[in-house]
Amino acid sequence: MPRLLAMNRGAALFAAVTLAASPPSSVQVRGDGGLSCATWLSTQTAYGYGNEWVWGFWTGANAVSAAAGTTDGKVGRSTDNLGIVGEVRKICEAEPSIHLFAAAARTFNRFRDAGL
C-alpha cells in the first residue's frame, strides 16, 4: 500500500509538472520536445519527428492525468493526430522561440479545460 500511495503522489506530481505551460528549469525534456518551435517547423524531417514526439507526449499526458484522476484519459478525443499537431503548430507559428514541449502542453491544457 505505501508503494501504491507513493506512485499516485508521483503520478500527480509528474502530471502537474508535465502539464505546466512551460517546463520548469529543473525538468529535463527529452527528445524533440526540447527543440524550439522554429527548429521543429524548419524542415520536413524535423516536423515529422516532432509530430511523433507530440503524439507520444499526448499519450503520456493522458495516461498520467488519468492515473492521477485529473482526467478520464481521453483528452483530444474530439480530433485525430493531425488535428492535435495542427493546434500545436498554430502556437508554434505564433511563438517560434518557445519549446515544442511548451506548445504541446498548452494545447493539451486547452483541450483538457474545454473538455475536447
Secondary structure, DSSP 8 states (H G I E B T S, - for coil): -HHHHHHHHHHHHHHHHHTSSS--TT----GGGGSBHHHHTT-HHHHHHHHHHHHHHHHHHHHHHHHTTSS-S-TTTTS-HHHHHHHHHHHHHH-TTSBHHHHHHHHHHHHHHHT-
